[in-house]
Amino acid sequence: MRAVESVVVGMATFRRPDLLAALLPRVIDQIEHASAVLDPAPRFRVLVVDNDPDASGRSTAAALDDPRITYVVEPQPGISSARNRLLDEAAGSDVLILLDDDETPHEGWLVHHLSTYREHDADAVCGPVHAVFEGGEDPWIAASGYYLGQRRTGVGTGTVIRRAATNNLLLDMRRVRELGLRFDARFGLTGGEDSLFTGQLTAAGGRIVVCAEAVVDDLVPAARNTRRFNLSRRFAQASSHVRVDRELAGSLRSRLGVTARWAAIGAGQILKGLMLAGFGRATRDLGRRAPGESRVASGLGVLAGCLGIRSMSYGRPRRKWGRR
């Protein structure tokens, strides 16, 4: 069983001081619990990287007056810049555990992460994310099943996976340093940087395992609990997924093969989605219409990704669409 001497719990934030104020005390509680349970207990530190040049989260982090909390500002916009700053600030640690600022870890979350990491000889550990909807889940969202995949229902602890998001992810920093991994700035405003990062980790022989017990709740605000937002998100995520696959393919020949395969998949998704959505509309069956419309959005995103079209999820460029 590998030794863990230093652990950093890190989060990027951007103009959400109220959410940060709710999260930080919970993370400190997790550290207190882990320090009491683990033997030997590692040294813990909390790292907040604020992607707001105006440092809107500084007073929130300072209010706790806890020496274990480090607050820094990363003025370069984009989620890749913020996450690379997390890597830089945690470079001397054994383990970095990443959270989003709108999440709430369940009881024992930190201990479960570290125990799974040590017992399964993992280079990364991924935990489930449970969506919690402000004002209740929109019926269309529920029918589409959009958020169910994040729960990893039925996926047991120790299961090896190929890629993972960074909204509930433990990283072995020694392995990250060894491989020289970074979050790609080209994905900083579109998303997909975490999928590329973890895909590069596993392509180099790294192991990502699931910890079913390391659960976090993810707050979905009312503005995102809508059909329109989620169709846009499906499009953006599908586009980024294809771009990541093309990037991981390596050679030009492999990239062309990946693009052709995804173009066929995207066209099939659109056709099947249109049929399912049309039938759902005709029969007033939301259980068919919502998944059908989601599939169409995903298929369109796949084709956009094949063409190198980017959807800006983390910024407001002058033009909504841009070419790679």
N, C-alpha and C positions, 0 to 999 in steps of 0.2 A: 504494500500500500504506500503510495507516494506521500511525501511530506509536504505540507502546506504551511508556510511560515507567514506569508503576507497576502492579504486579500483587499482588493479595492472594489467597492460597490459604486458604479458610475452611472450617471444619467446626463443626457443632453436636455436642455430646456430652452424655450423661446417664448418670452412674453406670457408666461403662465404662472405668475408668482403664487396665486392661490392654490393651484394644484401642487406646486413644489412645497408650499407650506404644509400641506396635508401629508405628502409623501415622506419628507425627511424624518419626522419623528417616528414613523413606522419603520423606516430603515434602521434607525438607531435602536429601536426595540428588538429588531431581528438580530442586530449585532450583539446586544446584551444577552439575548437568549443563546446565540451560538457560542459566545464566550463562556457561558456557564455549562454548556452541554458537551462541547468538543474537548477532547483531551489528546494531545495538547492543543490549546486554543491558538489560532494564528493572530497576528496583529491585523486589526481592521481599520480601514479608512473609507470615508465617503467622499466621492468626487463629483462635483457639479460643474458641468461645462455649459455656460450660458452663450448661446449663439446670437444674443442681442447685443449689438455694440453699445447700447445705452445701459447695459448691466441692470436690467429691470429686476433680476432675481437676487441681486447682491444683499439687499437688506433682509430678504427672507432667509437666506442662508446664514447671515450674521446673527439673526435674532435668536437662534438656538444656542449661540455662544459655546459650541462644542469643538474642542481642538481636533477632533477626528474628521471634521468636515472641511474640505478644501474647495474653494470656489474660484473659478477662473472664467475669463471672458474669451471667447473665440470670435473675433469680428468677421472673419471670412464667412460669407453666407453659404449655406448648404449643409445638409445633414452629413455628408462625407467629411467636411471640414470639422464639424463638431465631434464626430466619432473618432477621427484621427487625432484630435486633441486629447480625447479620452485615452487613446492608446499611448500617446506621448507622456501624459501626466502619470499614467500607471505603469510605465515601462519597467520600473524596478521591482514590481510586485510579481508574485507567483501566479496570481489569479485575478482576473477582472470579470466582474459580473455586471451585465448591462441591463438597465431598466429604462422604460419611458417615464416621463414626468407625470403622465396621466394614469398611472397604474397603482394598484394596491396589492402588495404581496400577502398571500395567505399565511397562516400560522406555520412556523417551522420552515418557511420557504428557503431561507439561507442555509440552514442545516441540511436540508434535503439536497440542495444543489451541491454542496461541498462533499457530502457523503457519497453521492453518486459519482462525482468526479474522481474521488479517491478509490472507490471500490471497482469502477469499471475501466480504469486506465484510459480515461477519455481526454481528448484534446479540446473538446467543447461539450457543454451540456445544455440542452434546450428544454424549457418547461412549457406547459400549456398556458394559453391565454384565454380567459373567459370574459366575453363582452358583457358589460353592464350598461343598460340603456337608460339615459336620462329621460324620464317620463314614460318608460315602457317601450318595448320594441315595436317598431312600425310593422303592421301586418305584411306589407310587401317584403320587407327585409327578412322577416321570419319565414315567409314562404320560399324565398330565394335560397335560404340555407347558407348565406354568404359567410357568416361568422363561425359556422360549425367546425370547419377544418382547423381553426386555431386551438380548439379544445383538445385535439389529438385523442378523441375518445377511443378506447380500446387499444391504444398504443402503450405498451408496458414499459416500465423503467428498464433501461439497458438496451432498448431497441436502437439500432444504428440507422441514422438517416443521412441523406446526401447533402442537404442544405437546410438552413434555418434562418429565421428572422432574428434581429438583435433586441427585440422588445422583452426578452426573458432568456438571456443567454450568458452562460459562463464560458470564459476563454482561458486556456492555459497560455499565459503570457510568454513562458519560455518557448513554447512551440511557435507562437506568433512571431517572436523575435528571430527565431531560427529560420523561419521561412520568409521573413521580411514582408509580411502581409500588411497591406494598407487598404483603406476604403477608397475606391476609385472616384476621383473628383468628377468624372464625366457623368456619374450617376447621382451627383449630389443634389440636384434639383428635381430629379425624376423618380427617385426610389429605385430599388433593385441593388443598391450598393451592398446591402447585407447578404443578399443571395449570392452575389458575385464573390464576396469575401469568403463566405463559408464554402462555396463551391471550389474556390482556389485551395482552401484548406484541405478538403477531402481529396481533391485531385492530386495533391502532394502526399497523400497517404494518411492524412489526419482522420480521426474518428470523432464523429458527433453522435452522442447518445441522448436519448430522451430520459428525463426524470419526470415521471407522471405526477409525483407529489409536490413538485416545485411550481405551484400555481400562482398566477397573478390575475387580478381583475383589471380589465381595461375599460375605462369610462368612455362611452360613446355619447357625445353631446347631441342635443336635439338637432343641431345644424347638419350633423352627419347621419342622422337616423332617418334618411329619406331615400326614396327610390332614385331620384336624380343624382344625388351624391354617390351612391353606391354603383350605379351604372358607370359613372365617370371613373370611379376607382377601379372597377373591374377592367375597364379599357386600359387605364394607366398601368395596372399591375401586369396585365397580359403583355403589353408592349415591352415593359421592362424585363419580363421573364424571357422573352425571345431574345432581346438584346444581350442578356446575360448568357444565354445558351450559345449565342454566336461568339461572344467574347471568349468563352471557355473552350470553344471548338479548336482554336489555335490557327491551323493552316487555312489558306484561302479555300482549298478544296473542301476541307471539312466544314468551313463556314457556309459554303454554297450548299452543301448537302443538308446542313441543319436548317438553312433558310427554306429550302424546297420542302423539307418535311413539315416545317411549321406552317408554310403557306397552305399546304394541303389540309392540315389540321384546322387552321383558321377558317378556311372555306367551308369545311364540314361543320364546324361549330355554328357558323352563321346560318347555314341551310337547316340544320336540325333545330336551332334556336327559333328561327322564323316559323317553322312548322309547329313547334310546341307552343310558342307564344300565340300564334294565330288560333290554334285549337283552344287554348286557354281563354282567349278573348271571346271566341264564339260561344263557349260553354260557360263563361263567367267563372272559370276555375282559376283562382289565384295561385293554387298549388302547381299549376302547369304554366301559367302566364309568366310569373315572376322568374322561375328558373330558365324559361325560354328567352326572356328578355336579357337576363344575365349572360346567357350563353352567346347571344348575338353581340353584346358589348365586348365580351371576352374575345370572340372571333375577330371583331373589327380591330381590337387592340393587338391581336396576334399579327394580322396583316400589316398594321402600322409598324410593329416591331420589325417585321421582315424588310420593310422599306427604310428602316432607320429613323422613323418618326418618333419623337419624344413627347410625352405629356408631362408638363411641369407640375409635379405634385408638391414640391417644397419651395416654391418661389413664384414671383409674379413678373415674368419677363415681359418685355414690350409686346411680343407676339406670343400668343398662347402656344402655338405649335412651332417647333424648330426641327431642322434636320441635323443629324449627327455629323 
